[in-house]
Amino acid sequence: MSTSFPPLKNDRLLRAARGEEVDRVPVWVMRQAGRYLPEFRAVRAQHDFFTICQTPELAAEVTLQPIRRFELDAAIIFSDILVIPQALGMSVEMKEGVGPVLPKPLVKPSDIDSLVTPVDVRVKLGYVAEAITLTRHKLEGKVPLIGFSGAPFTLMGYMIEGGGSKTLSKVKAWLYRYPEDSIRLLKILSDVIVDYLVEQAAAGAQLLQVFESSAEYLGPELFKRFALPFLIDICERVKFNIQERKIGDIPMTVFAKGAHYAIKDLANSCYDVVGLDWTIDPEIARKQVGLNITLQGNLDPCALYAPPDEIARLAQTMLEKFGKDRYIANLGHGIYPDVNPDHLKAFIDAIHEL
């Protein structure tokens, strides 16, 4: 399919990411294509979760659903961070009421040798690139399309824990017991992530976000050893490869949930945008990062349970703290599946009206 796409009509997200002037603050929401929408649940009732991810037509359809319903300033491709462990040969199942499950997790360092490497992302993850290209055409230039990947430590956590965890005690045990083997695994993941993100950009993604969703389980010392170096390496290599391939100017966002202790470090990395979770005061974050980095976030996702007028008030307070410049409005994490879509509309409308 051709990568000659329709002209972009709304470039607020990209302008804000690059620090350029915008007429109004751009807004999008993590997990905006998902279970809170009845139209998504209708598709999900007919198809397995990973079937939707691996079928470009279905992935494009659910990516477009929130764009049809809301005045959002970006679409984010429907996929999952765990497609990378799948590409490495691990089995991943999405169980109703449980979430992702990896039936055969990595238990000991020698298990790393069971991973299928190197990964040819064009073969193993080509369906994501196809979905991105198809979605870019179907968007008809209405808004930019975001591509993404999970970050190495977050993926490592799932691969060792075998699913979600409230403590990440198994993977943190690896960091303390097997630090060199942990670094070996993180390097393997970084290599796949770099190739994966570059292919997303080549396929038509206009901004790339890296999700370090498990950063809250790491303190400053562990983060600086087992997360930050790999996040920086990914950003630098992706940007270098994109430049080498003359793909274009693709801004990059890092979202390290719970990494309040590392905001300054992340701002000094090569990312254009630093995402904030809802536990961070925007004014404090701005003082730490300065005026040359764009911030993204950070309304508490649970605030969308409030009445619409209260949501509007909270949005106003958030905007007053962030300011209009170098800012992208979002939640501090993904939208929850039982949120009323009308309440999300109240949030989006409030951002644009303010």
C-alpha positions, 0 to 999 in steps of 0.5 A, spaced: 500 500 500 502 506 498 505 511 503 503 517 499 498 520 504 493 525 504 495 532 507 494 533 514 489 538 516 490 538 524 497 538 526 496 541 533 499 535 536 506 535 532 506 542 533 506 542 540 511 536 540 516 540 537 515 546 541 511 550 536 505 555 537 498 552 537 492 555 536 489 551 542 492 545 546 491 539 543 488 533 546 488 525 546 487 520 551 491 513 552 487 507 550 482 512 547 481 506 542 478 500 547 473 497 551 469 503 554 466 504 547 460 500 545 462 500 538 469 497 540 465 492 544 461 490 538 468 488 534 471 485 540 465 480 541 466 477 534 474 477 535 479 475 539 483 481 542 490 479 538 486 477 532 484 485 532 491 487 533 494 482 527 488 484 522 490 491 519 483 492 517 480 491 524 486 494 527 484 500 523 477 500 524 478 500 532 483 506 531 478 510 528 472 509 532 474 514 537 476 519 532 469 519 529 466 520 536 470 525 539 474 532 537 480 529 538 487 531 536 490 525 534 489 517 533 493 512 536 494 505 532 490 500 536 495 494 538 499 492 544 505 492 548 506 485 548 506 483 541 514 484 542 514 478 547 510 474 541 515 476 536 520 473 540 517 467 541 513 467 547 506 465 548 501 471 550 494 470 551 488 475 553 484 472 558 477 476 560 477 479 567 485 477 568 488 481 562 495 478 559 497 472 561 504 469 559 503 461 560 511 460 560 515 466 563 522 466 563 524 463 570 532 463 570 537 467 566 538 461 561 531 461 559 533 467 555 536 463 550 529 460 548 527 467 545 527 467 538 532 472 536 534 476 532 527 478 530 525 480 523 520 485 525 518 486 518 516 479 518 514 478 525 510 485 526 509 487 519 501 487 521 502 493 525 506 497 519 500 495 515 495 497 520 498 504 520 499 505 513 491 503 512 489 507 518 493 513 515 489 513 508 483 512 512 484 518 517 484 522 510 489 527 514 484 529 519 489 528 525 496 525 526 497 518 527 501 515 533 505 509 533 508 506 540 512 500 543 512 498 550 519 500 553 524 494 555 523 494 563 516 494 562 516 488 557 521 484 561 516 485 567 511 481 563 516 476 560 518 474 567 512 475 572 507 471 566 502 477 567 501 483 571 503 484 578 502 488 584 509 488 586 514 485 580 517 482 585 520 476 580 523 481 575 526 485 581 529 479 584 532 478 577 535 485 577 538 484 584 540 477 583 542 477 575 544 484 573 548 482 567 543 477 565 538 482 566 542 487 562 542 482 556 535 481 556 534 489 556 539 489 550 535 484 546 528 488 547 531 494 545 534 492 539 527 489 537 524 496 539 528 500 535 527 496 529 519 496 530 519 503 532 523 505 525 518 501 521 512 504 524 515 511 522 516 508 515 509 505 515 506 512 516 506 513 524 507 521 525 509 521 532 512 515 537 511 514 544 515 509 548 511 506 554 515 505 561 509 503 564 512 499 570 517 505 572 513 506 579 516 499 581 523 502 580 527 507 585 532 512 582 538 507 583 534 501 579 531 506 574 538 509 572 541 502 571 536 498 568 531 503 565 533 510 563 540 508 559 535 503 554 530 509 554 535 514 551 539 508 547 532 507 543 530 514 542 537 516 539 537 510 535 530 510 532 532 518 531 538 516 527 535 511 523 529 515 521 534 520 519 538 515 515 532 513 511 529 520 510 523 518 513 521 525 516 521 529 522 518 524 527 517 527 534 518 522 540 514 521 547 517 517 553 511 516 558 514 513 565 509 512 569 511 513 577 517 516 575 517 522 579 524 521 581 526 521 574 523 527 570 529 531 570 533 525 567 527 524 562 527 531 560 535 531 558 534 525 554 533 526 547 525 525 547 521 531 545 515 530 550 515 527 557 508 524 559 506 525 566 502 521 570 497 524 575 501 524 581 505 529 579 504 537 580 505 540 573 508 546 576 513 542 579 514 538 573 515 544 569 520 547 574 524 541 573 524 540 565 525 547 563 521 551 557 525 546 552 521 540 553 513 539 551 509 536 557 503 531 556 498 529 561 496 528 566 488 528 569 487 522 574 483 517 569 478 516 575 476 524 574 472 522 568 467 518 573 465 525 576 459 529 573 461 533 566 461 540 570 466 537 575 470 534 569 470 541 566 473 545 572 478 539 573 480 540 566 481 548 567 485 547 573 490 542 569 490 547 563 492 553 568 498 549 571 501 547 565 499 553 560 498 553 553 505 552 550 509 546 550 503 542 552 499 536 550 493 535 554 492 527 556 490 523 562 495 521 567 494 514 564 489 510 560 482 511 560 478 505 564 473 501 561 467 503 565 468 510 564 462 513 560 464 516 553 460 522 554 464 524 560 470 523 556 467 528 551 466 533 556 474 533 558 475 533 550 470 539 549 473 543 556 480 543 553 478 545 547 473 551 549 479 553 554 
